[in-house]
Amino acid sequence: MLLEKLQAFRVVYEEAVARLQKPSFRIATIGTTSSGKSTIVNALIGRKIAPIEPQEMSAGILRIRHSERSRLVIHNTEGATWECGTWEDQRDEEIYSRLKLRKQ
């Protein structure tokens, strides 16, 4: 019985260590145009990446993952007004500009 409890503890312990090595924080925002959704996301991550626009940008998903390298992937979205593609090693300013960029 003690061995079973020890084994169960070990499994829980290893799962906790794995989560601490790759922390995850998820936030979902919903609100009217210019209500501060992107502003709060930028404040939470401490970087200016989520685009702040006075006009409606349409719905979309912005995933930010910690990594040693910068990689921006904008997936094709029906009705998107922004350029889709993949870019490597972008500075925050370039990421922000790319997310703001609208198709002509």
Buried (B, 14 or more C-beta within 10 A) or exposed (E): EEEEEEEEEEEEEEEEEEEEEEEEEEEEEEEEEEEEBBBBBBEEBEEBBBBBEEEEBEEEEBEBEEEEEEEBEBEEEEEBEBEEEEBEEBEEEEBBEBBEEEEE
